[in-house]
């Protein structure tokens, strides 16, 4: 059976390749397991230390007074930060369980008082140190000295051996202020899935390696050293970056096929390198453009003596066509606007950036129509016939508590009257900048007098046009209903912005964004 040279090469190379991949696979899986376990341990411990205060504050602010929905929303936000946290439980120093995320997902627990029944668990809850429970049943406490150095101790504060990097954590108990304790349930599901995927890939690579060794053994079994030498020399030249090399082998057997494949590979590699270089350059340019645009958009809340203003933007592509800003004017007023350029992407982003710069140039002007006229003239002359931008422009006057409003083809302003609990659309005629030569005759200005608690919302068409996986549109009515509910609850501008964006994102789900989604919220103090 093994008298054939071909059979000997197949057996020798096949055995060698399979053994090599088996050893390498075991080594890589073990190394990856150690690395991921250490990463999970470090990230979950840090996560527990940095979020326990936020958990307790959310409980005291929302759940303790009976507001389960905002509390659960906050918990969901926190849990999304670390995918290795499967759930959490909050309890008092005395062991009374206040909240359990695994059972209280849609409503607050309403029943007999729940307590921590395990004495060992109660010791951890009542300790003033973070403690870790491992799958082998071992419990260790983390003691931190004045220099922020950590050591592992037992309940009596005697030093114990540090956990191994492969030890799996079941949960982490993080006491807070000798009054509460938060238990973080640690999950290794993501790590196990990644390891399983890695094993599958290693197996596939081993199979490919075996097939390659099979082919190599066949080629080496025949006496055609010259073509093989030519292939070797060609491979060396390609490895050095010379993709013009071609192997001149004219036989029609397997060696000829390999030579033809080799030549085609050189062509494909040359094209792939060019495409990769071009793609990397375009990606870097898009990242730079997105960074520049991101710096133009304010992320923090502007808190004036009588008005709070905040905005939020979720672009559909790296560079969005939406923009907003709140610009201090030289006369003490504040200009607040939201704009939407044609489509989205780089051209729309450039249009939005130009518009933002133009508005800064007119900080000394108090007449919105004058600002709109200047904006329209520049965009009309400096952009193509297919490029334009809609915009809602407002100027806030601190002295008179009035908001001047002009609409250049944008969606209507939404105004919530806090005294009457009523949400109204303020519709004004107008046309987008860049569409006509003289825009002033087409514009109207309206002035709103804001009272305590009144809310004004500016938004882009990314909201009503958003679609879910069933291709259903989000629509204006759902947006208005959400804003009405948030305003009725008396939330801050940040909470309203987050609630408005969260609702449309939950509606969209896994579906790709069709357009940029932007909102600006103003609230009278």
C-alpha positions as CSV (number, residue, x, y, z in Angstrom):
1,X,0.0,0.0,0.0
2,X,2.8,2.4,0.9
3,X,5.1,1.4,-2.0
4,X,3.7,4.3,-4.0
5,X,5.7,7.6,-3.6
6,X,2.4,9.5,-3.8
7,X,0.9,7.4,-1.0
8,X,3.9,8.0,1.2
9,X,3.8,11.8,0.7
10,X,0.1,11.8,1.4
11,X,0.4,9.9,4.6
12,X,3.5,11.8,5.9
13,X,2.3,15.3,5.1
14,X,-1.3,14.5,6.1
15,X,-0.2,13.2,9.5
16,X,2.2,16.1,10.1
17,X,-0.3,18.8,9.2
18,X,-3.2,17.2,11.3
19,X,-0.8,16.8,14.3
20,X,0.5,20.4,13.9
21,X,-2.9,22.0,13.7
22,X,-4.1,19.9,16.6
23,X,-1.3,21.1,18.9
24,X,-1.5,24.7,17.7
25,X,-5.3,24.6,18.1
26,X,-5.1,23.3,21.7
27,X,-2.5,25.9,22.5
28,X,-4.4,28.8,20.9
29,X,-7.7,27.8,22.5
30,X,-6.0,27.6,26.0
31,X,-4.3,30.9,25.5
32,X,-7.5,32.5,24.3
33,X,-9.4,31.1,27.2
34,X,-7.0,32.5,29.7
35,X,-6.9,35.9,28.0
36,X,-10.7,36.2,27.8
37,X,-11.2,35.0,31.4
38,X,-8.8,37.6,32.7
39,X,-10.5,40.2,30.6
40,X,-13.9,39.3,31.9
41,X,-12.7,39.3,35.5
42,X,-11.0,42.7,35.1
43,X,-13.9,44.3,33.2
44,X,-16.6,43.0,35.5
45,X,-14.8,44.1,38.7
46,X,-14.2,47.6,37.3
47,X,-17.8,47.7,36.0
48,X,-19.1,46.9,39.5
49,X,-16.9,49.5,41.2
50,X,-17.8,52.3,38.8
51,X,-21.6,51.6,38.5
52,X,-22.7,50.7,42.0
53,X,-23.2,54.4,42.9
54,X,-25.2,54.9,39.8
55,X,-27.4,51.9,40.7
56,X,-28.1,53.1,44.2
57,X,-28.8,56.6,43.0
58,X,-31.2,55.3,40.4
59,X,-33.0,53.2,43.1
60,X,-33.3,56.1,45.5
61,X,-34.5,58.5,42.7
62,X,-36.9,56.2,40.9
63,X,-37.7,52.7,42.3
64,X,-37.9,53.7,46.0
65,X,-40.6,56.4,45.2
66,X,-42.4,53.8,43.0
67,X,-41.2,54.9,39.5
68,X,-40.4,51.5,38.1
69,X,-40.3,52.4,34.4
70,X,-37.5,55.0,34.5
71,X,-35.6,52.8,37.0
72,X,-35.8,49.8,34.7
73,X,-34.8,52.0,31.8
74,X,-31.7,53.1,33.7
75,X,-30.9,49.5,34.7
76,X,-31.2,48.4,31.0
77,X,-28.9,51.2,30.0
78,X,-26.3,50.2,32.6
79,X,-26.5,46.4,31.7
80,X,-25.9,47.2,28.0
81,X,-22.6,48.7,28.9
82,X,-21.1,45.3,29.8
83,X,-22.3,42.3,27.9
84,X,-20.7,40.0,30.5
85,X,-23.1,41.1,33.2
86,X,-26.2,38.8,32.9
87,X,-28.2,40.4,35.6
88,X,-28.1,42.2,39.0
89,X,-29.7,42.2,42.4
90,X,-29.9,45.0,44.9
91,X,-30.4,44.5,48.6
92,X,-30.2,46.4,51.8
93,X,-27.5,45.9,54.5
94,X,-30.0,43.8,56.4
95,X,-30.4,41.4,53.5
96,X,-33.8,42.6,52.1
97,X,-33.8,42.2,48.4
98,X,-35.0,45.4,46.8
99,X,-34.7,44.5,43.1
100,X,-33.8,41.5,40.9
101,X,-33.3,42.1,37.2
102,X,-34.0,38.5,36.3
103,X,-37.5,38.5,37.6
104,X,-38.5,42.2,37.5
105,X,-38.3,43.0,33.8
106,X,-41.8,44.4,33.1
107,X,-43.0,45.4,36.6
108,X,-41.8,45.8,40.1
109,X,-42.0,42.8,42.5
110,X,-45.1,42.8,44.6
111,X,-45.2,40.1,47.3
112,X,-43.8,38.9,50.5
113,X,-40.5,40.5,51.6
114,X,-37.5,38.7,49.9
115,X,-34.3,38.2,51.9
116,X,-30.9,36.8,51.3
117,X,-31.3,33.4,52.9
118,X,-27.7,32.0,52.5
119,X,-25.6,33.1,55.5
120,X,-22.5,33.2,53.4
121,X,-24.2,35.5,50.9
122,X,-25.5,37.7,53.8
123,X,-21.9,38.0,55.1
124,X,-20.9,39.4,51.6
125,X,-23.8,41.8,51.5
126,X,-22.9,43.2,55.0
127,X,-19.2,43.5,54.3
128,X,-17.7,46.8,53.3
129,X,-15.5,45.1,50.7
130,X,-16.2,43.9,47.2
131,X,-16.4,40.1,47.1
132,X,-16.2,37.5,44.3
133,X,-17.9,34.0,44.2
134,X,-16.2,31.5,41.9
135,X,-17.7,28.4,40.2
136,X,-15.6,26.2,42.5
137,X,-17.5,27.7,45.5
138,X,-14.6,29.8,46.7
139,X,-15.3,33.4,48.0
140,X,-12.6,36.1,48.2
141,X,-12.8,39.7,49.3
142,X,-10.9,42.5,47.6
143,X,-9.2,44.8,50.1
144,X,-7.9,48.2,49.0
145,X,-5.3,50.1,51.0
146,X,-4.7,53.9,51.1
147,X,-2.4,53.7,48.1
148,X,-5.2,52.0,46.0
149,X,-3.3,48.7,46.0
150,X,-5.6,45.7,46.1
151,X,-5.2,42.3,47.8
152,X,-7.3,39.3,48.3
153,X,-8.5,38.3,51.8
154,X,-11.1,36.1,53.4
155,X,-14.0,37.3,55.6
156,X,-11.7,37.7,58.5
157,X,-9.3,39.8,56.4
158,X,-6.6,37.2,56.3
159,X,-4.6,37.1,53.1
160,X,-5.5,34.4,50.7
161,X,-4.1,33.2,47.3
162,X,-5.2,35.4,44.4
163,X,-7.7,33.7,42.0
164,X,-6.3,32.1,38.8
165,X,-6.9,33.8,35.5
166,X,-9.0,30.8,34.5
167,X,-11.2,30.8,37.5
168,X,-14.7,31.7,36.5
169,X,-16.7,34.3,38.6
170,X,-20.3,33.4,39.4
171,X,-21.2,36.9,40.8
172,X,-19.7,40.0,42.4
173,X,-21.2,41.6,45.4
174,X,-20.4,45.4,45.7
175,X,-21.5,47.0,49.0
176,X,-22.3,50.7,49.1
177,X,-22.2,53.1,52.0
178,X,-23.0,50.4,54.6
179,X,-26.6,50.6,53.5
180,X,-26.9,48.7,50.2
181,X,-25.2,46.0,48.2
182,X,-25.5,45.3,44.5
183,X,-24.9,41.7,43.2
184,X,-23.6,41.5,39.6
185,X,-24.3,38.1,37.9
186,X,-21.4,37.3,35.6
187,X,-21.9,35.4,32.4
188,X,-19.3,33.7,30.2
189,X,-21.7,32.9,27.4
190,X,-20.1,35.4,25.0
191,X,-16.6,34.0,25.8
192,X,-17.9,30.4,25.3
193,X,-19.4,31.3,22.0
194,X,-16.2,33.0,20.8
195,X,-14.2,29.9,21.9
196,X,-16.6,27.6,20.1
197,X,-16.3,29.8,17.0
198,X,-12.5,29.7,17.3
199,X,-12.4,25.9,17.6
200,X,-14.6,25.7,14.5
201,X,-12.2,27.9,12.5
202,X,-9.2,26.0,13.7
203,X,-10.9,22.8,12.6
204,X,-11.6,24.3,9.2
205,X,-8.0,25.6,8.9
206,X,-6.8,22.1,9.8
207,X,-9.0,20.6,7.0
208,X,-7.7,23.2,4.5
209,X,-4.1,22.5,5.7
210,X,-4.6,18.8,5.2
211,X,-6.0,19.3,1.7
212,X,-3.1,21.5,0.8
213,X,-0.6,18.9,2.1
214,X,-2.4,16.4,0.0
215,X,-2.0,18.5,-3.1
216,X,1.7,19.2,-2.2
217,X,2.4,15.5,-1.8
218,X,1.0,14.7,-5.2
219,X,3.1,17.4,-6.9
220,X,6.3,16.3,-5.0
221,X,5.6,12.7,-6.1
222,X,6.3,13.4,-9.7
223,X,9.6,14.6,-11.0
224,X,8.9,18.1,-12.2
225,X,11.3,20.1,-10.2
226,X,11.8,22.9,-12.7
227,X,8.1,24.0,-12.7
228,X,8.2,23.9,-8.9
229,X,11.3,25.9,-8.8
230,X,9.7,28.5,-11.1
231,X,6.7,28.6,-8.8
232,X,9.0,29.1,-5.8
233,X,10.8,31.9,-7.4
234,X,7.6,33.6,-8.4
235,X,6.2,33.3,-4.9
236,X,9.3,35.0,-3.5
237,X,8.9,37.8,-5.9
238,X,5.2,38.3,-5.0
239,X,6.2,38.2,-1.3
240,X,8.6,41.0,-2.0
241,X,5.8,43.0,-3.6
242,X,6.4,42.3,-7.3
243,X,2.9,41.4,-8.6
244,X,4.0,41.6,-12.2
245,X,5.6,38.1,-12.0
246,X,4.2,35.3,-14.2
247,X,5.2,31.6,-14.2
248,X,5.6,30.2,-17.7
249,X,4.4,26.6,-17.3
250,X,2.6,25.3,-20.3
251,X,1.7,21.8,-19.2
252,X,-1.9,20.9,-18.9
253,X,-1.6,18.7,-15.9
254,X,-2.0,19.7,-12.2
255,X,1.3,21.7,-12.3
256,X,0.0,23.7,-15.3
257,X,-3.2,24.4,-13.4
258,X,-1.3,25.5,-10.4
259,X,0.8,27.8,-12.5
260,X,-2.3,29.3,-14.1
261,X,-3.8,29.8,-10.6
262,X,-0.6,31.3,-9.4
263,X,-0.6,33.8,-12.3
264,X,-4.2,34.8,-11.6
265,X,-3.4,35.1,-7.9
266,X,-0.7,37.7,-8.8
267,X,-3.3,39.7,-10.9
268,X,-5.9,39.5,-8.1
269,X,-3.3,40.4,-5.4
270,X,-2.2,43.5,-7.4
271,X,-5.9,44.6,-7.7
272,X,-6.6,43.8,-4.1
273,X,-3.7,45.8,-2.8
274,X,-4.8,48.8,-4.9
275,X,-8.4,48.4,-3.6
276,X,-7.2,48.1,0.0
277,X,-5.0,51.2,-0.3
278,X,-7.9,53.2,-1.8
279,X,-10.4,51.9,0.8
280,X,-8.0,52.7,3.7
281,X,-7.6,56.3,2.3
282,X,-11.3,56.8,1.9
283,X,-12.0,55.3,5.3
284,X,-9.5,57.7,6.9
285,X,-11.0,60.6,5.1
286,X,-14.5,59.7,6.2
287,X,-13.3,59.3,9.8
288,X,-11.6,62.7,9.6
289,X,-14.8,64.3,8.1
290,X,-16.9,62.7,10.8
291,X,-14.6,63.9,13.5
292,X,-14.7,67.5,12.1
293,X,-18.5,67.4,11.9
294,X,-18.8,65.9,15.4
295,X,-16.8,68.8,16.8
296,X,-19.2,71.2,15.3
297,X,-22.2,69.8,17.1
298,X,-22.6,70.5,20.9
299,X,-23.0,67.5,23.1
300,X,-23.5,69.2,26.4
301,X,-26.5,71.0,27.8
302,X,-26.6,74.7,27.5
303,X,-28.1,76.0,30.8
304,X,-29.2,79.6,30.6
305,X,-30.7,81.5,33.6
306,X,-34.2,80.7,32.4
307,X,-33.8,78.1,29.7
308,X,-32.2,74.7,29.3
309,X,-31.2,73.5,25.8
310,X,-29.8,70.1,24.7
311,X,-29.6,68.3,21.4
312,X,-28.9,64.8,20.1
313,X,-27.9,63.3,16.7
314,X,-27.7,59.8,15.4
315,X,-26.3,59.8,11.8
316,X,-27.3,57.2,9.2
317,X,-23.7,57.2,7.8
318,X,-20.2,58.2,8.9
319,X,-20.9,61.8,7.9
320,X,-24.4,63.0,8.5
321,X,-26.4,65.7,6.7
322,X,-28.2,66.9,9.8
323,X,-26.9,69.6,12.1
324,X,-27.9,71.6,15.2
325,X,-26.3,74.2,17.4
326,X,-27.1,76.8,20.1
327,X,-25.0,79.9,19.4
328,X,-24.5,82.7,21.9
329,X,-25.1,86.1,20.1
330,X,-23.3,89.3,20.7
331,X,-26.5,91.0,21.9
332,X,-27.0,88.4,24.8
333,X,-29.6,86.4,23.0
334,X,-29.1,82.7,21.9
335,X,-29.6,81.4,18.4
336,X,-30.9,77.8,18.3
337,X,-31.3,75.9,15.1
338,X,-31.7,72.5,13.4
339,X,-30.9,71.8,9.8
340,X,-31.2,68.9,7.3
341,X,-29.1,68.9,4.2
342,X,-30.2,67.0,1.0
343,X,-29.9,63.3,1.6
344,X,-27.0,62.2,3.8
345,X,-23.3,61.4,3.5
346,X,-20.3,63.7,2.7
347,X,-22.2,66.2,0.4
348,X,-24.9,66.7,2.9
349,X,-22.4,66.9,5.7
350,X,-20.4,69.6,3.9
351,X,-23.7,71.6,3.4
352,X,-24.5,71.3,7.1
353,X,-21.0,72.4,8.1
354,X,-21.1,75.4,5.8
355,X,-24.5,76.4,7.2
356,X,-23.2,76.2,10.7
357,X,-20.2,78.4,9.9
358,X,-22.5,81.0,8.2
359,X,-24.7,81.2,11.3
360,X,-21.7,82.0,13.5
361,X,-20.9,84.9,11.1
362,X,-24.3,86.5,11.8
363,X,-24.2,86.4,15.6
364,X,-24.7,90.2,15.8
365,X,-28.0,90.1,13.8
366,X,-31.4,90.1,15.7
367,X,-33.7,89.8,12.6
368,X,-34.1,86.1,11.6
369,X,-35.2,87.1,8.1
370,X,-32.0,89.0,7.5
371,X,-30.1,85.9,8.7
372,X,-32.2,83.7,6.4
373,X,-31.7,85.9,3.4
374,X,-27.9,85.9,3.8
375,X,-27.9,82.1,4.3
376,X,-30.0,81.6,1.2
377,X,-27.8,83.8,-1.0
378,X,-24.6,82.0,-0.1
379,X,-26.0,78.5,-0.5
380,X,-27.8,79.5,-3.7
381,X,-24.5,80.7,-5.3
382,X,-22.0,78.2,-3.8
383,X,-23.9,74.9,-4.2
384,X,-25.3,72.9,-7.1
385,X,-28.9,73.1,-8.2
386,X,-29.6,69.7,-6.5
387,X,-28.2,70.7,-3.1
388,X,-30.2,72.6,-0.5
389,X,-30.8,72.5,3.3
390,X,-34.0,72.9,5.4
391,X,-33.7,74.8,8.6
392,X,-35.7,75.8,11.7
393,X,-34.2,79.0,13.1
394,X,-35.0,80.4,16.6
395,X,-33.7,83.2,18.8
396,X,-34.2,83.1,22.5
397,X,-34.4,86.4,24.5
398,X,-33.7,85.9,28.1
399,X,-35.1,89.3,29.1
400,X,-38.5,88.9,27.6
401,X,-38.7,85.0,27.7
402,X,-39.6,85.0,24.0
403,X,-38.6,82.7,21.3
404,X,-38.6,84.0,17.7
405,X,-39.1,81.3,15.1
406,X,-38.6,81.1,11.3
407,X,-39.0,78.0,9.3
408,X,-37.1,77.4,6.0
409,X,-38.8,74.4,4.7
410,X,-38.2,72.3,7.8
411,X,-40.7,70.2,9.9
412,X,-43.0,72.2,12.2
413,X,-41.8,73.2,15.7
414,X,-43.5,71.3,18.6
415,X,-44.6,73.4,21.5
416,X,-45.7,72.0,24.9
417,X,-47.9,74.3,27.0
418,X,-47.1,73.2,30.6
419,X,-50.0,75.0,32.1
420,X,-52.6,73.3,29.9
421,X,-50.7,70.1,29.3
422,X,-51.1,70.5,25.6
423,X,-48.7,69.8,22.7
424,X,-49.1,72.0,19.5
425,X,-47.4,72.0,16.1
426,X,-46.3,75.5,15.1
427,X,-46.5,75.4,11.3
428,X,-45.0,78.3,9.3
429,X,-44.6,78.7,5.6
430,X,-41.1,78.6,4.1
431,X,-38.8,77.0,1.6
432,X,-35.4,75.4,1.9
433,X,-32.2,77.5,1.5
434,X,-30.7,77.3,-2.0
435,X,-34.0,76.6,-3.9
436,X,-35.0,80.2,-4.9
437,X,-33.1,83.5,-5.4
438,X,-35.1,85.5,-2.8
439,X,-36.4,83.6,0.2
440,X,-37.6,86.5,2.4
441,X,-41.2,86.9,0.8
442,X,-41.8,83.2,1.5
443,X,-41.0,83.3,5.2
444,X,-43.1,84.2,8.2
445,X,-41.8,84.9,11.7
446,X,-43.7,83.9,14.9
447,X,-42.9,84.8,18.5
448,X,-43.6,82.4,21.4
449,X,-43.7,83.6,25.0
450,X,-42.5,80.7,27.1
451,X,-43.8,80.1,30.7
452,X,-42.4,77.9,33.4
453,X,-42.2,74.3,32.4
454,X,-43.0,75.0,28.7
455,X,-41.1,72.8,26.2
456,X,-40.0,73.4,22.6
457,X,-38.8,70.5,20.4
458,X,-37.1,70.8,17.0
459,X,-36.6,67.5,15.1
460,X,-35.5,66.2,11.6
461,X,-37.4,64.0,9.2
462,X,-35.4,61.0,10.3
463,X,-38.0,60.5,13.0
464,X,-41.2,60.3,10.9
465,X,-39.4,58.4,8.1
466,X,-37.8,55.8,10.4
467,X,-39.0,52.3,9.6
468,X,-38.9,49.1,11.6
469,X,-38.2,45.6,10.3
470,X,-41.8,45.3,9.0
471,X,-41.2,48.6,7.0
472,X,-43.7,50.5,9.2
473,X,-43.0,54.2,9.5
474,X,-42.5,55.7,12.9
475,X,-44.6,58.7,12.0
476,X,-45.2,62.1,13.5
477,X,-48.1,61.0,15.7
478,X,-46.0,58.5,17.7
479,X,-43.3,61.2,18.1
480,X,-45.8,63.7,19.4
481,X,-47.4,61.1,21.8
482,X,-43.9,60.3,23.2
483,X,-43.0,64.0,23.7
484,X,-46.4,64.6,25.3
485,X,-45.8,61.8,27.8
486,X,-42.3,62.9,28.6
487,X,-43.3,66.5,29.0
488,X,-46.2,65.6,31.3
489,X,-43.8,63.7,33.6
490,X,-41.7,66.9,34.0
491,X,-38.5,65.3,32.8
492,X,-35.3,67.4,32.3
493,X,-34.2,68.3,28.8
494,X,-31.5,65.5,28.9
495,X,-34.1,62.9,30.0
496,X,-36.5,64.1,27.3
497,X,-33.8,63.9,24.6
498,X,-32.8,60.4,25.7
499,X,-36.4,59.3,25.9
500,X,-37.2,60.7,22.4
501,X,-34.1,59.0,20.8
502,X,-34.6,55.7,22.7
503,X,-38.2,55.3,21.6
504,X,-37.4,55.7,17.9
505,X,-34.3,53.4,18.2
506,X,-36.4,50.7,19.9
507,X,-38.9,51.1,17.1
508,X,-36.2,50.7,14.4
509,X,-34.7,47.7,16.0
510,X,-32.1,45.9,13.8
511,X,-33.2,47.7,10.7
512,X,-30.7,50.1,9.1
513,X,-31.3,53.8,9.5
514,X,-32.8,55.4,6.4
515,X,-31.8,59.0,7.4
516,X,-30.1,61.0,10.1
517,X,-32.1,61.4,13.3
518,X,-31.7,64.7,15.1
519,X,-33.6,66.4,18.0
520,X,-33.2,69.6,20.0
521,X,-35.1,70.1,23.2
522,X,-35.6,73.5,25.0
523,X,-37.3,73.8,28.4
524,X,-38.3,77.0,30.3
525,X,-37.1,76.9,33.9
